[in-house]
Amino acid sequence: LGFKGWVMSDWLATQSQSINEGLDQEMPAGLAMSVELKAAIAAGRVKISKVDDSVQRILVPLITAGILDKPNNNKIGTNVTGAESRATARRLAAEGMVLLQNDGAVLPLGTGVKVA
């Protein structure tokens, strides 16, 4: 498909380590991708090269963006679950939404139609 990013699970949505199926990062804590992944590697069900690929997909964008150049001084008290952070997240989500109206019955687009 040509996707260049990494695949991260929804929070607590992963029921097993799924690295062979394309999951690179389990959120929030890597519960299945810790003990289960280690066992799968030891049993030969997951190749180290697969882990290396996942690590590379995660680290390259972080390194490219310079995120790892800055010290992480965050503590549990500085998380982003406060009222101000929720308001910012809501505003950004609202600004990023596009509402489509099917004027003239344009949708669904026919096969082979390109819009971008």
TORMILO-867430 format. One record per residue: residue number from 1; y, x, z of N, C-alpha, C in turn. Coordinates in Angstrom, 2 decimals, padded with zeros to 5 digits. Each point is the difference from the previous one (the first is absolute). Layout:
REM TORMILO-867430
<pavo NUM; <Y; X; Z>; <Y; X; Z>; <Y; X; Z>>
...
END
This chain:
REM TORMILO-867430
<pavo 1; <-001.20; 000.80; 000.00>; <001.20; -000.80; 000.00>; <001.26; 000.84; 000.00>>
<pavo 2; <-000.11; 001.28; 000.37>; <001.16; 000.88; -000.02>; <000.87; -000.06; 001.23>>
<pavo 3; <-000.45; -000.70; 001.05>; <000.79; -000.08; 001.23>; <000.05; 001.36; 000.66>>
<pavo 4; <001.21; 000.47; 000.34>; <000.17; 001.36; 000.53>; <000.20; 000.04; 001.52>>
<pavo 5; <000.16; -001.15; 000.64>; <000.25; 000.00; 001.43>; <-001.27; -000.03; 000.81>>
<pavo 6; <000.16; -000.22; 001.30>; <-001.18; -000.13; 000.85>; <-000.15; -001.43; 000.45>>
<pavo 7; <-001.24; -000.36; 000.33>; <-000.34; -001.36; 000.39>; <-000.14; -000.06; 001.51>>
<pavo 8; <000.80; -000.85; 000.62>; <000.00; -000.17; 001.45>; <-000.42; -001.43; 000.32>>
<pavo 9; <-000.83; -000.15; 001.02>; <-000.45; -001.34; 000.38>; <001.12; -000.77; 000.68>>
<pavo 10; <-000.16; -001.32; 000.00>; <000.84; -000.83; 000.84>; <-000.43; 000.26; 001.45>>
<pavo 11; <000.86; -000.27; 000.95>; <-000.29; 000.31; 001.40>; <-001.20; -000.79; 000.49>>
<pavo 12; <-000.99; 000.73; 000.49>; <-001.24; -000.54; 000.58>; <-000.81; -000.80; -001.00>>
<pavo 13; <000.19; 000.23; -001.29>; <-000.73; -000.76; -001.02>; <-001.26; 000.70; -000.47>>
<pavo 14; <-000.19; 001.25; 000.38>; <-001.14; 000.78; -000.46>; <-001.18; -000.20; 000.95>>
<pavo 15; <-001.13; -000.38; -000.56>; <-001.19; -000.23; 000.80>; <-000.99; 001.17; -000.08>>
<pavo 16; <000.24; 000.93; -000.90>; <-000.87; 001.16; -000.14>; <000.78; 001.09; -000.71>>
<pavo 17; <-000.53; 001.22; 000.08>; <000.66; 001.06; -000.76>; <-000.26; -000.30; -001.46>>
<pavo 18; <001.03; 000.03; -000.80>; <-000.11; -000.43; -001.40>; <000.56; 001.05; -000.95>>
<pavo 19; <-000.15; 001.25; 000.36>; <000.60; 001.06; -000.81>; <-000.61; 000.06; -001.40>>
<pavo 20; <-001.31; -000.26; -000.12>; <-000.63; 000.00; -001.32>; <000.49; -001.15; -000.87>>
<pavo 21; <000.52; -001.04; 000.64>; <000.51; -001.16; -000.73>; <001.49; 000.13; -000.30>>
<pavo 22; <000.62; 001.11; 000.43>; <001.39; 000.25; -000.36>; <001.00; -000.05; 001.14>>
<pavo 23; <-000.44; -000.29; 001.23>; <000.93; -000.04; 001.12>; <000.29; 001.42; 000.48>>
<pavo 24; <001.27; 000.35; 000.07>; <000.38; 001.34; 000.44>; <000.40; 000.04; 001.47>>
<pavo 25; <000.60; -001.06; 000.50>; <000.53; 000.03; 001.37>; <-000.21; -001.36; 000.64>>
<pavo 26; <-000.60; 000.01; 001.18>; <-000.22; -001.22; 000.76>; <001.09; -000.10; 001.07>>
<pavo 27; <000.59; -001.17; 000.09>; <001.06; -000.22; 000.99>; <-000.45; -001.02; 001.03>>
<pavo 28; <000.42; 000.13; 001.23>; <001.00; 000.95; 000.47>; <-000.59; 001.29; 000.55>>
<pavo 29; <-001.29; 000.05; 000.29>; <-000.49; 001.16; 000.74>; <-001.21; 000.67; -000.62>>
<pavo 30; <-000.48; -000.43; -001.12>; <-001.16; 000.64; -000.59>; <-001.27; -000.23; 000.79>>
<pavo 31; <-000.20; -001.22; 000.45>; <-001.17; -000.30; 000.83>; <-001.31; 000.18; -000.76>>
<pavo 32; <-000.10; -000.56; -001.19>; <-001.23; 000.14; -000.79>; <-000.05; 001.33; -000.74>>
<pavo 33; <001.16; 000.53; -000.33>; <000.03; 001.23; -000.79>; <000.00; 001.25; 000.88>>
<pavo 34; <-000.42; -000.13; 001.23>; <-000.15; 001.18; 000.85>; <-001.48; 000.25; 000.22>>
<pavo 35; <-000.61; -000.72; 000.92>; <-001.41; 000.21; 000.33>; <-000.89; -000.34; -001.19>>
<pavo 36; <000.24; -001.15; -000.63>; <-000.84; -000.40; -001.14>; <000.12; 000.97; -001.16>>
<pavo 37; <001.21; 000.46; -000.28>; <000.20; 000.93; -001.11>; <-000.69; 001.32; 000.29>>
<pavo 38; <000.12; 000.47; 001.21>; <-000.66; 001.26; 000.38>; <-001.51; -000.12; -000.18>>
<pavo 39; <-000.57; -001.13; 000.41>; <-001.44; -000.22; -000.15>; <-000.39; -000.10; -001.48>>
<pavo 40; <000.83; -000.65; -000.80>; <-000.29; -000.15; -001.42>; <000.04; 001.35; -000.71>>
<pavo 41; <000.91; 000.86; 000.40>; <000.06; 001.35; -000.57>; <-001.25; 000.77; 000.39>>
<pavo 42; <-000.37; -000.07; 001.28>; <-001.18; 000.72; 000.48>; <-001.27; -000.48; -000.70>>
<pavo 43; <-000.07; -001.30; -000.33>; <-001.18; -000.56; -000.64>; <000.02; 000.17; -001.52>>
<pavo 44; <001.10; 000.54; -000.54>; <000.09; 000.22; -001.43>; <000.43; -001.23; -000.79>>
<pavo 45; <000.42; -001.07; 000.68>; <000.45; -001.20; -000.71>; <001.44; 000.14; -000.49>>
<pavo 46; <000.75; 000.92; 000.59>; <001.37; 000.29; -000.42>; <000.11; 001.50; -000.20>>
<pavo 47; <000.49; 000.40; -001.16>; <000.18; 001.42; -000.29>; <001.33; 000.48; 000.56>>
<pavo 48; <000.02; 001.23; 000.44>; <001.24; 000.61; 000.50>; <001.07; -000.02; -001.09>>
<pavo 49; <-000.41; 000.14; -001.25>; <000.98; -000.03; -001.09>; <000.72; -001.35; -000.05>>
<pavo 50; <-000.68; -001.08; 000.39>; <000.63; -001.32; 000.05>; <001.06; -000.03; 001.10>>
<pavo 51; <-000.32; 000.62; 001.14>; <000.97; 000.09; 001.10>; <001.19; 000.86; -000.43>>
<pavo 52; <-000.29; 001.11; -000.66>; <001.08; 000.87; -000.49>; <000.93; -000.75; -000.95>>
<pavo 53; <-000.58; -000.82; -000.89>; <000.82; -000.79; -000.92>; <000.92; -000.95; 000.76>>
<pavo 54; <-000.55; -000.69; 001.02>; <000.80; -000.93; 000.79>; <001.13; 000.73; 000.73>>
<pavo 55; <-000.34; 001.13; 000.61>; <001.01; 000.77; 000.72>; <001.11; 000.44; -000.95>>
<pavo 56; <-000.38; 000.43; -001.19>; <001.00; 000.43; -000.97>; <000.91; -001.16; -000.41>>
<pavo 57; <-000.59; -001.18; -000.23>; <000.82; -001.16; -000.38>; <000.98; -000.38; 001.09>>
<pavo 58; <-000.38; 000.22; 001.25>; <000.89; -000.32; 001.12>; <001.07; 001.07; 000.18>>
<pavo 59; <-000.41; 001.27; 000.00>; <000.93; 001.08; 000.34>; <000.99; 000.36; -001.10>>
<pavo 60; <-000.41; -000.05; -001.27>; <000.90; 000.44; -001.08>; <001.31; -000.80; 000.01>>
<pavo 61; <-000.03; -001.33; 000.07>; <001.28; -000.72; 000.04>; <000.82; 000.32; 001.25>>
<pavo 62; <-000.66; 000.18; 001.14>; <000.72; 000.33; 001.23>; <000.67; 001.37; -000.11>>
<pavo 63; <-000.71; 000.95; -000.56>; <000.56; 001.35; -000.19>; <001.12; -000.05; -001.03>>
<pavo 64; <-000.23; -000.69; -001.11>; <001.00; -000.10; -001.07>; <001.30; -000.61; 000.51>>
<pavo 65; <-000.11; -001.01; 000.86>; <001.19; -000.67; 000.54>; <000.62; 000.77; 001.16>>
<pavo 66; <-000.64; 001.08; 000.44>; <000.55; 000.80; 001.09>; <-000.21; -000.60; 001.38>>
<pavo 67; <-000.85; -001.01; 000.10>; <-000.20; -000.68; 001.28>; <-000.61; 000.94; 001.04>>
<pavo 68; <-000.87; 000.88; -000.43>; <-000.65; 000.91; 000.94>; <000.88; 001.17; 000.40>>
<pavo 69; <001.17; 000.11; -000.62>; <000.94; 001.07; 000.35>; <000.80; -000.33; 001.26>>
<pavo 70; <-000.02; -001.25; 000.39>; <000.80; -000.44; 001.15>; <-000.92; -000.21; 001.20>>
<pavo 71; <000.41; 000.45; 001.19>; <-000.84; -000.24; 001.17>; <-000.06; -001.48; 000.33>>
<pavo 72; <-001.16; -000.45; 000.42>; <-000.18; -001.39; 000.41>; <000.15; -000.07; 001.51>>
<pavo 73; <001.17; -000.43; 000.45>; <000.27; -000.10; 001.43>; <-000.13; -001.42; 000.52>>
<pavo 74; <-000.63; -000.86; -000.79>; <-000.13; -001.39; 000.40>; <-000.91; -000.15; 001.21>>
<pavo 75; <000.33; -000.97; 000.81>; <-000.80; -000.36; 001.16>; <-000.22; -001.50; -000.07>>
<pavo 76; <-000.91; -000.51; 000.80>; <-000.31; -001.42; -000.04>; <001.26; -000.84; 000.24>>
<pavo 77; <000.93; 000.50; 000.76>; <001.23; -000.73; 000.27>; <000.95; -000.06; -001.18>>
<pavo 78; <-000.25; 000.80; -001.04>; <000.89; 000.00; -001.16>; <-000.66; -000.66; -001.21>>
<pavo 79; <-000.95; -000.89; 000.28>; <-000.67; -000.66; -001.12>; <000.96; -000.99; -000.68>>
<pavo 80; <-000.44; -000.58; -001.06>; <000.89; -000.85; -000.80>; <-000.36; -001.48; 000.14>>
<pavo 81; <-000.31; -000.41; 001.22>; <-000.35; -001.41; 000.20>; <001.08; -000.76; 000.75>>
<pavo 82; <001.16; 000.60; 000.14>; <001.10; -000.68; 000.69>; <000.70; -001.01; -000.89>>
<pavo 83; <000.91; -000.75; 000.60>; <000.71; -001.06; -000.73>; <000.78; 000.55; -001.20>>
<pavo 84; <000.67; 001.12; 000.19>; <000.77; 000.58; -001.10>; <-000.89; 000.40; -001.17>>
<pavo 85; <-001.15; 000.62; 000.30>; <-000.92; 000.41; -001.06>; <-000.61; -001.21; -000.71>>
<pavo 86; <-000.33; -001.04; 000.75>; <-000.54; -001.22; -000.62>; <001.04; -000.65; -000.91>>
<pavo 87; <001.26; 000.00; 000.43>; <001.06; -000.58; -000.82>; <000.17; 000.81; -001.30>>
<pavo 88; <-000.05; 001.31; 000.12>; <000.11; 000.85; -001.19>; <-001.17; -000.24; -000.94>>
<pavo 89; <-001.21; -000.08; 000.53>; <-001.18; -000.26; -000.83>; <000.10; -001.34; -000.69>>
<pavo 90; <000.46; -001.01; 000.71>; <000.15; -001.34; -000.60>; <001.04; 000.02; -001.12>>
<pavo 91; <001.14; 000.69; 000.23>; <001.05; 000.08; -001.01>; <-000.51; 000.73; -001.24>>
<pavo 92; <-000.69; 001.13; 000.19>; <-000.52; 000.76; -001.13>; <-001.03; -000.80; -000.79>>
<pavo 93; <-000.85; -000.75; 000.71>; <-001.00; -000.83; -000.68>; <000.69; -001.08; -000.82>>
<pavo 94; <001.00; -000.64; 000.59>; <000.70; -001.07; -000.71>; <000.72; 000.55; -001.23>>
<pavo 95; <000.61; 001.17; 000.12>; <000.72; 000.58; -001.13>; <-000.95; 000.46; -001.10>>
<pavo 96; <-001.25; 000.27; 000.35>; <-000.96; 000.48; -000.99>; <-000.80; -001.08; -000.67>>
<pavo 97; <000.17; -001.24; 000.42>; <-000.79; -001.10; -000.57>; <000.63; -000.53; -001.28>>
<pavo 98; <-000.86; -000.42; -000.90>; <000.43; -000.63; -001.23>; <-000.70; -001.35; -000.08>>
<pavo 99; <000.75; -001.05; -000.15>; <-000.56; -001.34; -000.13>; <000.00; -000.37; -001.47>>
<pavo 100; <-001.18; -000.32; -000.50>; <-000.11; -000.38; -001.40>; <000.00; -001.51; -000.13>>
<pavo 101; <000.72; -000.47; -000.99>; <-000.02; -001.41; -000.33>; <-000.52; -000.10; -001.42>>
<pavo 102; <-000.96; -000.84; -000.23>; <-000.66; -000.09; -001.29>; <000.75; -000.93; -000.96>>
<pavo 103; <001.27; 000.33; -000.25>; <000.78; -000.79; -000.96>; <-000.60; 000.13; -001.39>>
<pavo 104; <-000.14; -001.11; -000.68>; <-000.50; 000.02; -001.37>; <-001.48; 000.32; -000.10>>
<pavo 105; <-000.73; -000.07; 001.10>; <-001.45; 000.27; 000.01>; <-000.33; 001.35; -000.64>>
<pavo 106; <000.76; 001.01; 000.35>; <-000.20; 001.35; -000.54>; <-001.25; 000.63; 000.61>>
<pavo 107; <-000.31; -000.36; 001.22>; <-001.15; 000.58; 000.68>; <-001.20; -000.92; -000.12>>
<pavo 108; <-001.19; 000.49; -000.06>; <-000.36; 001.41; 000.01>; <000.27; 000.66; -001.35>>
<pavo 109; <000.25; 001.29; 000.03>; <000.24; 000.73; -001.23>; <-001.31; 000.10; -000.79>>
<pavo 110; <000.09; 000.02; -001.28>; <-001.17; 000.14; -000.82>; <-000.56; 001.41; 000.06>>
<pavo 111; <-001.24; 000.18; -000.41>; <-000.60; 001.32; 000.00>; <000.74; 000.90; -000.98>>
<pavo 112; <000.17; 001.23; 000.39>; <000.67; 000.97; -000.85>; <001.51; -000.03; 000.08>>
<pavo 113; <000.58; -000.90; 000.78>; <001.44; -000.08; 000.14>; <000.46; 001.05; 001.00>>
<pavo 114; <000.97; 000.81; -000.37>; <000.56; 001.02; 000.88>; <001.42; -000.40; 000.38>>
<pavo 115; <000.34; 000.15; 001.27>; <001.34; -000.36; 000.44>; <000.80; 001.21; 000.45>>
<pavo 116; <-000.65; 001.13; 000.13>; <000.73; 001.20; 000.43>; <-000.48; 001.20; -000.78>>
END
